[in-house]
Amino acid sequence: MKCPKAILVLVAAILAANGPSHAATGTARTPHAEARLVAETLSVRPGQAFTAALVLRMKPGWHTYWSNPGDSGEPVRLTWEKTDAYEAGPLQFPAPRRIEMFPLANFGFEGEAVFLTQITPGLGLRDGDFLRLKAEAYWLVCKEDCIPERATLELKLPVRAAEAAPDPAGRELFQATRAALPRPWPGEKAALRESPGEWRLVLTTPRAAFPVPSQADFFPEEPGLIENAVRAHYSAKDGEWHLKLKRSSLGKALPNPLRGVLTATFAEPGALPAAYRVEASLEAPASPLRASWLIAAFFGGMLLNLMPCVFPVLSIKVLSFVHRGGESRARARRHAWVHVFGVLVSFWILFGVLLLLRAGGAQLGWGFQLQSPVFLLVLIYLLFLMGLGLVSSSAWGASWMGLGQSLAGKSGYAGSFFGGVLATLVATPCMAPLVGSTVGIALSQPPAVSFGILTCLALGFAAPYLVLVFFPGALRWLPKPGAWMKTFEQAMAFLLFAAVLWLLWVFSLQTAVSSLLHALAGLWIVAFAFWFSQKWRVGKAAWLLLLSGLALGMAVRGLRPPAEDARPIAVAEAKWGDFSETALAELRAQHRPVFLNFTAAWCLTCQVNERLVLSRDEVRRAFAAKNVALLKADWTRQNPEISKALAGYGRQGVPVYVLYGGEPGAEPRLLPEILSVGLVLEALNEIPTPQAQGETP
Amino acid sequence: MIRTKILMSALALAALLYIAPNAAQAVAVGSAAPDFQATDSSGKAQTLSQYKGKWVVLEWFNEGCPYVKKHYESDNMQKLQREAAKQGVVWLTVISSAPGKQGHGTPEQVNAKRAEWKIASAATLLDPEGKVGRLYEAKTTPHMFLIDPQGKVAYMGAIDDRPTSDPADIPASKNLVKVALDAAMAGRPVAAAATVPYGCSVKY
């Protein structure tokens, strides 16, 4: 066993110094480099792949090139002879380094570079045969000048039927080379954001404390994409690594995903540099507006009409439909248009405000306005006033629409417009199926695209009116106006009062108890203002008093901001833990299944789900049986951590329900916005039942 | 007085804002090719603007570079130069190698090489300071540019689609400059308008 069984053959034949050099051996010397072909094993076994390496050692100061050579140069090549005796895989390039030659830059290797490749000996080989490997290596070696060099390398290995034994002489070489090969990026996400002139590579590190490099660089696989001489601008924050890449003036289209190698060096003494294979997918901003998003948004908007939080407003809609019944078709049509316009305008304004606030750095999502007590007060007073109008509809002589008229002092069109605005204000915090995901998509897009999506959502929401615009004949399907309407209107008023109650509850949760008293005092003034304006028919006085009511209510907020204790708000139940990224990470580290409930007091859909599904006994029992940890993320008040977590699941509003299975690294599963007992139980069924709990106390 | 000063500085600022992005503008297909001034190997002044109305080819050159040799020792480049000349295209060879670096030469040396290799371009521009090279962000030898009669870049990039130093690859390659020139002469738009050049680095 003393002499190695791998036999390196023949002589190094070096040709003239200037021309391409040829050699035919396991080792070849050329004027500027030395090339070797090495096998990891002493013998080979038919059909069993082994690794071979091309070792290229360049004269000091000279370099050769990576698969993307940068501004100039040519990649190292190894061309195998055509044979049935074996099959050779592609050359595996080690991580490159940047070789700067101002104003140009190359990606390549200096000193020694080792390229691995897989060889699979054919099944036709027999014990006692020799496997002859033969390949031509080609490399361009440059310092200031460039010289192409090539060598024919041969290697003869004995064939054995037994397991191939590793060659101890090459162990270190192969180990070190493998350790330095770029590894797949271990983080969850590698994304690419596009902006004029640059690309930003965003890498999300794995949750665990991940070493932060002091320097990082990125080398795209495809040539000509970036300005090679501009080093990637690297920064790290919040577990994300950002690398800014300058786009090449060639203007090549970006491949999606962008593949490349990221190299990282660490400041800690003794920390080895790391290299990762990165596949970054282009983030949504660059992707075009998809028709499917628009369609989903439209249908989501239509469904929104049926959601619990829109219900009080739906009653208003129904009423105005009925009122339109007595009018000319053309007029009804114009009213419908105005209503649709009102919906659109208020969606746009809401969206604009949201974008502005987010641009200012606020972590806000859809429904953000209901996180503001001031907005809640305005809404409460409005709904209350409308309820009053409906109850006293005989005295008023008109409908709630009269309120719109008196408010604007002009034609009934203002009322239609106002109806659209109000419907939007109440409806936006509510999530219907499709709405959650489309709003999530919309808000992650560039403004033009989100504008399009939200406009479709608004149109869907206004769809019943759009029907009237295009098919005025549909009016015939509505019941004829008559005495029944008075009763109906009064009934609807109590729906509005119920909504007022609900909003007052939400308000009380957002502020201190003393604030509630002020809000109620404000209601009293509103009621008085209403009576006053009815009695004396003085529009102006009504305005004044109304405003004073609002003013008082707003003063309230100044009095008592919510206590900092962040008491759990939405529904107090013992079983639910408070959500935080840390809590989630800990539970997942213990391999426990986790159910996340993103909720808010002002979200009626959330409340319905919690009451009718999540707190049901069979659901609770199923959670317990699978040892599922329950975490609640309460978004009643603004909470940047929760907003961020929501965005992480591609959402911008509540409810969102997320189920993590116990196995590590499992993808979270998002449940629909509207839960049913069967649906939750089914989802839980897919989680394995823990066999023995309490292995450790 | 003060008002004039303010006005002047405002104008200066505006001018700066207007000029700065233009100066930083990279050469791109469809945009104006920057004008340059250089002396050729026979001592004549050459500018791009003097060829307005004609198609112009710019070719970055380094006689010592294996990739340049690939195309000259095979007569590949000269053949294209002759064809272009016949069609009235102005072909300018540019040497941006700095003194002391590979490819740099005195006018006599450059002319000797032109004779030896039968280089058929209209002229070889000497750009020892790399001004023209940097203006065009020339990266490799060869690096090719085709400029239309209006002075706009119609093609920029590689000579062909085989980025190797081996002349044996030429017969099977697609010469991208020839394709661009053929399209231009036939009045068709140039298809592959920008490609990644290959070769040795320009020895600035």
Interface residues (C-beta under 8 A of the other chain):
Chain A: D71 S72 G73 E74 M101 F102 P103 L104 N106 L140 C142 E144 D145 C146 I147 P148 P223 G224 S249 L250 G251 K252
Chain B: A26 V27 A28 V29 G64 C65 P66 Y67 K101 Q102 R134 E137 K139 T140 M156 G157 P163 T164 S165 D166 A194 T195 V196 Y198 G199 C200 S201 V202 K203 Y204
